[in-house]
Amino acid sequence: MDKPETPQKRSLAETFERVWSQALLAVSTAEEEAARSVQRVAGLAGWSQEEMIRQARLLTERLTGHRKDLEHNVEEGVRRTLLSLKVPRREQIQDIEARLIRLAERIDALGQRK
């Protein structure tokens, strides 16, 4: 008995999903490009296998840190946006529903008295 979403809400959700997917793809592409760059630099610098592994590990750690920062920034941005839109939290909606049920019960009780 779900209510159909309004076109605006569906559009917003679809847009967010599309943007998030594009961001993840961009990060994955950057990581792949970084790995290829390490391979090229290793070949040009004449690094040993151990040095190449060490450099790749350092780069991977930096990229992982940047990725976590990006994810945190996106999540924080979404949180701030939702707060500015004043979208009620699940708990608030449940509280309102409970209050409405109690009011309906009181109205029914008053109607039965008459």
Steps between C-alpha positions, in 0.01 A plus 500: 500500500792728417417841365649565158790741508456841350695560179720754681603254774561220253703737285709611797571141606587397146724803458681426825552135403636603161736759650621256766565231238694746289709603800582137582591433138726806497678385815544147366631636171747722687625204702550294183683788331722541806591132486590531132708810578694313767575227246627757246709687756644173628605408151657841433671524840632146485351413838540152635192288560517578874528875441210492256287313755597749772418800282171344390410434864575862594293630212215263581499618861484863389222428251307307765529797734380737229211268418392486864520880517288527185239257634490687833461835323218369281319345797543821701372707208194279465437519876524881498275522195236280661515709817453819301202346321352423841409146398358328810693208641342155521459536877315830457262346247436204730430740788249694289330177391470387863351836597251479213394151610444624855300797372286273281432277801397802708271623221341155473452489877337844499275398210380193690402709803243697301 
